[in-house]
């Protein structure tokens, strides 16, 4: 394993930790533990208080992750600037990082509006997926990857699963940020009904969060079933699809535990952690199925076969 590959893996892992820490800040109501930005209570050395330390640990981790993202981009520019599958996503991560930092500061200054909190998570998830792409491209650059033989519609199902996961997580982030998490009492029913009265925005959003989650579950079930039927041709795809389905089942149970425990801190943190892991599994699966790294290196050259339908496995 090369040094650049190790750096990519470490940076991707740290961004995952950063997302979970962000969820910890929100779950423990520590978002204003440092009420100013970039300082904390007017100083760069925080007070020894619970909420302040939680928020400050998130900021400190974000700073380290930022340095590592810049290191990936600088290394990509020095050694891989002619390899578009590495260089372009690496540059994009820096741009996203700058946006993310600005959103983080705005979140504190505006005192945690749910809209900005949601966009903050969306940017973090996109950054995480881009780092997955850089990491795959870094390995592919050293050793060519083979191709998957999968049904023509399987990549589309996997991509739909990613889109639904993204939507479910963002709706959930808004619901939590707005304080709507208990608008639906009980689970799986909402206020004792399959389809509750939609008189309040809070109930509407929680219900649609659950509805999108149900659609995601059905999608992942179809993906796992189809992939398992073709596991002789693509064992990695089958394993990743089953892993995604298992992560979804765990995520659904953790989501239900949020209701059963009246939004306990640990349940909220676990909900975001498992959701982010599911997002990472699907991002990696999509990158491999569509061979996104190859698409970047080949663009704008003409290809004889549609991208990704029979690509990816190294």
C-alpha positions in Angstrom: 0.0 0.0 0.0 1.4 3.4 -1.0 1.6 6.4 1.3 -1.0 8.2 -0.8 -3.4 5.3 -0.4 -2.9 5.3 3.3 -3.6 9.0 3.5 -6.8 8.6 1.5 -8.1 5.8 3.7 -7.2 7.7 6.9 -8.8 10.9 5.6 -12.0 9.1 4.6 -12.2 7.4 8.0 -11.7 10.7 9.8 -14.5 12.4 7.9 -16.8 9.5 8.9 -15.8 10.2 12.5 -16.4 13.9 12.0 -19.9 13.3 10.7 -20.7 11.1 13.8 -19.2 13.8 16.1 -21.5 16.3 14.4 -24.4 14.1 15.3 -23.1 13.9 18.9 -23.0 17.7 19.1 -26.6 17.8 17.9 -27.8 14.9 20.1 -26.4 16.4 23.3 -27.6 20.0 22.5 -23.9 21.1 22.4 -24.2 23.1 19.2 -23.9 26.4 21.1 -21.3 25.0 23.6 -19.1 27.4 21.7 -21.4 30.3 21.0 -18.9 32.1 18.7 -16.7 31.1 15.7 -13.9 30.5 15.0 -13.1 31.1 18.7 -14.8 29.4 21.6 -16.1 31.8 24.3 -13.6 34.4 22.9 -10.6 32.0 23.2 -9.0 29.2 21.3 -8.6 27.2 24.5 -12.1 26.0 25.6 -13.6 26.0 29.0 -13.7 22.6 30.9 -17.4 22.1 30.5 -19.3 19.2 28.9 -21.1 21.0 26.1 -18.2 23.2 25.3 -15.8 20.2 25.1 -18.1 18.3 22.9 -18.5 21.2 20.5 -14.8 22.0 20.6 -13.8 18.3 20.0 -15.9 18.5 16.8 -14.2 21.7 15.7 -10.7 20.2 16.5 -11.5 17.1 14.5 -12.8 19.2 11.7 -9.5 21.1 11.7 -7.4 17.9 11.5 -9.7 16.5 8.8 -9.3 19.8 6.9 -5.5 19.6 7.0 -5.7 16.0 5.8 -8.1 16.9 2.9 -5.6 19.6 1.8 -2.8 17.1 2.1 -4.6 14.7 -0.2 -5.2 17.5 -2.7 -1.6 18.7 -2.6 -0.3 15.2 -3.0 -2.7 14.7 -5.9 -1.4 17.9 -7.5 2.2 16.9 -7.1 2.0 13.3 -8.2 -1.3 12.7 -9.9 -2.4 15.9 -11.6 -2.5 14.1 -15.0 -4.7 11.4 -13.5 -8.1 13.0 -13.7 -9.8 10.3 -11.6 -7.6 11.3 -8.6 -6.9 15.0 -9.3 -10.4 16.3 -10.1 -12.2 14.7 -7.1 -9.3 15.8 -4.8 -9.7 19.4 -5.9 -13.5 19.1 -5.4 -13.0 17.9 -1.8 -11.1 21.1 -1.0 -13.8 23.3 -2.5 -16.4 21.4 -0.5 -14.3 21.6 2.7 -14.3 25.4 2.3 -18.0 25.5 1.9 -18.4 23.1 4.9 -16.3 25.3 7.1 -18.4 28.4 6.2 -21.6 26.5 6.9 -20.3 25.3 10.2 -19.5 28.9 11.2 -22.9 30.1 9.9 -24.7 27.3 11.9 -23.2 28.7 15.1 -23.7 32.4 14.3 -27.3 31.8 13.2 -27.9 29.6 16.3 -28.5 26.3 14.7 -31.3 26.9 12.1 -32.5 23.4 10.8 -32.1 24.5 7.1 -28.4 25.2 7.5 -27.9 22.1 9.7 -29.4 20.0 6.9 -27.2 21.6 4.2 -24.2 21.1 6.5 -24.9 17.4 6.6 -25.5 17.2 2.9 -22.1 18.8 2.2 -20.4 16.4 4.7 -22.0 13.3 3.0 -20.9 14.6 -0.4 -17.4 15.1 0.8 -17.3 11.6 2.3 -18.4 10.1 -1.1 -15.8 12.1 -3.0 -13.1 10.9 -0.7 -14.3 7.3 -1.3 -13.9 8.0 -5.0 -10.4 9.4 -4.6 -9.5 6.3 -2.5 -10.8 3.9 -5.1 -9.0 5.8 -7.9 -5.8 5.7 -5.9 -5.9 1.9 -5.7 -7.0 1.6 -9.3 -4.1 3.7 -10.4 -1.6 1.2 -9.0 -3.4 -2.0 -10.1 -6.0 -2.2 -12.8 -9.5 -3.3 -11.7 -11.5 -5.9 -13.6 -15.1 -5.7 -14.5 -18.4 -7.0 -13.0 -20.9 -9.0 -15.0 -24.2 -7.8 -13.5 -27.8 -7.4 -14.8 -28.2 -4.2 -16.8 -30.7 -2.7 -14.3 -28.7 -3.4 -11.1 -26.5 -0.3 -11.3 -29.6 1.8 -11.6 -31.2 0.2 -8.5 -28.0 0.8 -6.5 -27.9 4.4 -7.6 -31.6 4.8 -6.6 -30.7 3.3 -3.2 -28.0 6.0 -2.7 -30.4 8.8 -3.7 -33.0 7.5 -1.3 -30.5 7.2 1.5 -29.3 10.8 0.9 -33.0 12.0 1.0 -33.8 10.0 4.2 -30.8 11.3 6.0 -31.4 14.9 5.1 -35.1 14.8 6.0 -34.0 13.2 9.3 -31.5 16.0 9.9 -34.1 18.6 9.3 -36.6 16.8 11.6 -34.0 16.6 14.4 -32.8 20.1 13.9 -36.4 21.5 14.0 -37.2 19.5 17.1 -39.9 17.4 15.4 -38.5 13.9 16.2 -41.4 13.0 18.5 -44.1 14.4 16.3 -45.1 10.8 15.5 -45.6 8.9 18.7 -45.1 5.2 18.4 -43.4 3.0 15.8 -44.1 1.7 13.2 -47.5 3.5 13.4 -47.6 7.3 13.6 -49.9 8.6 16.3 -51.8 5.3 16.1 -52.4 5.4 12.4 -50.8 4.1 9.3 -51.4 7.4 7.6 -51.7 10.1 10.3 -53.5 13.4 10.1 -51.3 15.9 8.2 -52.4 19.0 10.0 -49.0 19.9 11.3 -45.7 20.3 9.4 -43.9 18.3 12.0 -46.1 15.3 11.5 -45.8 15.6 7.7 -42.0 15.7 7.8 -41.7 12.7 10.1 -44.2 10.7 8.1 -42.3 11.4 4.8 -39.1 10.5 6.6 -40.6 7.1 7.4 -42.2 6.8 3.9 -38.8 7.4 2.2 -37.2 5.0 4.6 -39.7 2.3 3.6 -39.1 2.9 -0.1 -35.3 2.6 0.6 -35.8 -0.7 2.4 -37.8 -2.2 -0.5 -35.1 -0.9 -2.9 -32.3 -2.5 -0.9 -34.2 -5.7 -0.6 -34.5 -5.9 -4.4 -30.9 -5.0 -4.8 -29.7 -7.7 -2.4 -32.0 -10.3 -4.0 -30.8 -9.5 -7.5 -27.1 -9.4 -6.5 -27.3 -12.7 -4.6 -28.9 -14.4 -7.7 -25.8 -13.3 -9.7 -23.2 -13.8 -6.9 -21.3 -16.3 -9.0 -20.4 -13.5 -11.5 -19.9 -10.8 -8.9 -19.4 -11.9 -5.3 -18.3 -8.4 -4.2 -21.5 -6.8 -5.5 -23.5 -9.5 -3.7 -21.6 -9.0 -0.4 -21.9 -5.2 -0.5 -25.6 -5.4 -1.4 -26.3 -7.7 1.6 -24.2 -5.5 3.8 -26.2 -2.5 2.8 -29.5 -4.4 3.6 -28.2 -5.4 7.0 -27.1 -1.9 7.7 -30.6 -0.7 6.8 -32.3 -3.2 9.1 -30.0 -2.1 11.9 -30.7 1.6 11.0 -34.5 1.0 11.1 -34.2 -0.6 14.6 -32.0 2.2 15.9 -34.5 4.7 14.4 -37.4 3.0 16.3 -35.3 3.1 19.5 -35.2 6.9 19.1 -39.0 6.8 19.6 -38.9 4.1 22.3 -36.3 6.0 24.4 -37.7 9.5 23.9 -34.7 10.5 21.7 -31.9 9.3 23.9 -28.5 10.7 23.0 -27.0 7.3 22.3 -29.9 6.4 20.0 -29.5 9.6 18.0 -25.8 9.2 17.6 -26.1 5.6 16.6 -28.8 6.5 14.1 -26.5 8.9 12.3 -23.5 6.6 12.5 -25.3 3.6 11.0 -26.9 5.9 8.3 -23.5 7.3 7.3 -22.1 3.7 7.2 -24.9 2.7 4.9 -24.2 5.8 2.7 -20.5 4.8 2.5 -21.3 1.2 1.5 -23.6 2.4 -1.3 -21.2 5.1 -2.4 -18.4 2.5 -2.8 -20.8 0.1 -4.6 -21.9 2.8 -7.0 -18.3 3.9 -7.7 -17.4 0.3 -8.5 -20.5 -0.5 -10.5 -20.3 2.6 -12.7 -16.5 2.7 -12.7 -16.6 6.4 -12.0 -12.8 6.6 -11.8 -12.6 5.1 -15.3 -15.2 7.5 -16.6 -13.2 10.5 -15.4 -10.0 9.2 -17.0 -11.7 8.4 -20.3 -13.8 11.5 -20.6 -14.4 12.9 -23.2 -13.2 9.9 -25.2 -15.9 7.8 -26.8 -16.6 4.5 -25.2 -17.9 1.4 -26.9 -20.1 0.3 -24.0 -22.4 2.3 -21.6 -20.5 3.3 -18.5 -20.7 1.1 -15.5 -23.0 -1.7 -16.6 -20.3 -4.2 -16.9 -17.4 -2.5 -15.1 -15.6 -2.2 -11.9 -14.0 -5.0 -9.7 -10.4 -4.8 -8.9 
